[in-house]
Every structure is written in structure tokens, then in C-alpha cells.
Amino acid sequence: AHGVALRPGSPRPIMKTRAAIMVHTNLPLRIMRRLCQDMILPRKAGRNPNWPINATNIRQESLQRMAGKTFDDFAYLVKHRTGRRHGRVSQVSIRLGQKISACPAWMLPTDKSLLPLQPHIAFPKPPKGPDGSLIYTPVPNRELPVINNTSPSLLKRRAYEETNGMDGKYLALHEFFSLQIGFNF
């Protein structure tokens, strides 16, 4: 999404990706962003890089919402791991009323003896020998096709000048030019 459109008039969008950067902001600016998330809409702004954000309106609105408090009063908004901790699943289930902490039977894996047998196994394992090794006839390797190692320059058609004099008299370069101007040797 963050990129330069290579063909702007085309119906098929082809984008060339740009290098991404990470902006490390200071604490007051992060607090202002968190206070005015309803105006910034960070998910929409992150997915639409050309979507305009009016920074002056956000700055004014955040200062109004702070209403005389300091940045330290709002520091809880941006500190790491300040979200609500719910605890482990087992502790939550006990708090919700489940008194038995054992795993119910329907969550345990089914015993192999109780599973229905398959009528046909698609790829059965080969039988084992007395020493524990598998008994099977090895499949021979396919013979690889012989690759022609001739260089491609020898395979292409040669032009008339590259026939090494087989189709006529070889003319030196100065003889060629002298014939062009009408001088014969």
C-alpha cells in the first residue's frame, strides 16, 4: 500500500514498494495521539497513506481534552503493559464458576483403540525384517536426459560475413573501401 504507482492510469494497480521508516516520537506527542484517536483514526491512516491528517486541529483538541492536567497524569496511556491483565485461562474459568480444574473428557484425545479402522490404507508401510529394517524393492533412479553442452554461439546461424571465405573471395577492409570509391587493384 505504501508505494509509488508505476502505471497511474491503468486499472490494475502495480506498486513499487518504498522503504518503511519508524518514527520514534516523544512522550507528549504519543499522549496527544492517544487522547485524539477518534480524530486521527490510526488504522485508517495506516492503511491509507495519502489520507490527510490535520495536525493543528489534533493539537488544539488534545490540549482542550487535557484541561490543565500535566503529561504525567496521562502517562498511563502510553506506558507498556498497562492493559488489563486477565490472568491464565484456568484462573479465569474458576472465577467464572467452574469448580473442577480437571480437563473434561471431550477435550482429551480419543484412544487409538476406540478409533474406527480404515477400510483401505492408501500408502501402507512396507513390512519390517527381523532386524527392524524395512523390506521393500528400491525404485531405480530415473536416467537424466543428456544435456547438450555445446555453446549457444556455435548453434546460432551465422551471417554471410562469418562464413570464413567459403562463399567467395575474402576482401580486406581497405580493398572493400577502395571498391566503394571506384578504385580497382
N, C-alpha and C positions, 0 to 999 in steps of 0.2 A: 504494500500500500504506500509506503514511503518511498517514492521514487520519481523518476523523470519519465514522462510519456514519450516513447520513441516515435509513435505514429499518432499524433493528436487527433487527426481527422478520421481514423479508422474505427469501425465499430468494435474491433477486437482489441482490448487494452493490453499492450505489451509494455511492461515497465522495466526500467533498468534500476536495480536497487542502489540505494545510496548507503554510505557508511553511517551507522547509527552512532549517536553520542549520548552520554549520560550527563545530565545537568545535576550537579550537586549544589543544592540550594541551602541557604542559611535557615535557622530555626524560625525567625519571624515570618519569612515568606511561606514556609511549609504550613505554619499555623493559619495564615491568611487563606491558603488554598483549602485547607480542611474546613474552615468556617464557611466558605462560599462554594462548597461543592455543588450546590443546587444551581449556581450560576455558571460554573466552569464546565460541568458535566465531563469529568476526566475520561470516561470511557469513550464518549463520542469524540472528544478532542483527540484521543489517542488513535482512533480508527480513521478519522478524517483530518489529515494534516493541514489541509487548506481551510479548515473551519475557523472563522475569526473569533478571537477572544479579546474582549476589551479590558485591558489591564487596569486602566484608570477607574472604571466602574467597580471592578472587583476590589481594588484597594480602598475605595471610599466605602463600599458596603461592608468590608471586613472591619474597618475602623469603627463603623457605626455599631456592628454586632459586638465588638469588644467592649464598648460603652465604658471607657475609663479603667478597665482592668489591664493588668500587665501581661506580657507574653508568658511569664512564668505560671500564671493562672491557667493558661491554655496549653501548657507544655504536654499535658497528658494526651493530647490529640495526636502527637507525632512521635512519642516515645515508642520504642519497640516493645512488643509483647504486652501491650496494655489491654488487649482484647479480653473478653470474658472467658475464663477457663472453665470448661465443663467437667474436667476430670476424665478418668478412664470409663469405658463403656460399662464395665461391671459395676462400678460405683454409681453410675447414673441409673442403671437398671434397678439397683437396690433402693435408691432414693425414690424411684417411681413406683415401688411397691412389690417388686419381685423379690421374694424372700429366699428362694432356693438359688444358690450360686452355682450349682452343678449345671453342666451343659445338657440341654434337653436331647432326647433320643433322636428326634428328627434332624438335629444338626450334626450328629455323628455320621461318619462314612459307613455305608452298608457293608456288612460282612461279605467276603467273596463267596462263601458257600451258599449264601442266600440269593446271590445274583443269578438271573436266568442264563442258561448256557446258550451260546450262539449256535445255530444250526450249521453254519458254514464259516470257516475262518478263511479270510481272503489270502493272507500270506502266512501259512503256518511255519513255525520254526523247524529247521531240519533236525533229525534225530541226533542224539549225543552218543558218542562212543564210550567204551569202558573207562577211558582216561578223562572223560569230561569234554573232549573236543567235539566240535560239530562235524557230522558226517554229511558231506554233500559233494557233488561233482562241480568242480570250479568251471565257471563260464570263461571260455577263451576270450582274450582281448581282441577287439576289432583291429584289423590291419588299417593303419593310417594311409590315406592316399599319398602317392608320391608327388611332392611339390616340385615344380619345375624351377630350378634355381638360376635360370638364365636371366640376365639383367634386362630390364624393360627397354633400355635404349637399343638393344640388339633386336628386339622383337618389332619395333615400330617400322613403318615404311620409310624408306629413305627418299629424299628429294633427288631431283635429277643431278644436282651438283655433287651429291655424295656417292656417286656410283664408281668412283675411283678410276675413271677413264675407260670404262668398258663400253660405253655407248658412243664413243667418238674421240677426237683428238683433244687432249688436255691443253687448255690455253692458260698461259701465265697471266697474271694480273696486268702487267704492262702491255702484253700483246692484246689483251681484251680492250684496254683503253685506246690503244693505237688503232684498232679496227673501228672503234666507235667514231674516231675523228677522221677516218678515211685513209689512214696510212698503212700500206702493206709492206711486209718484210720481204 
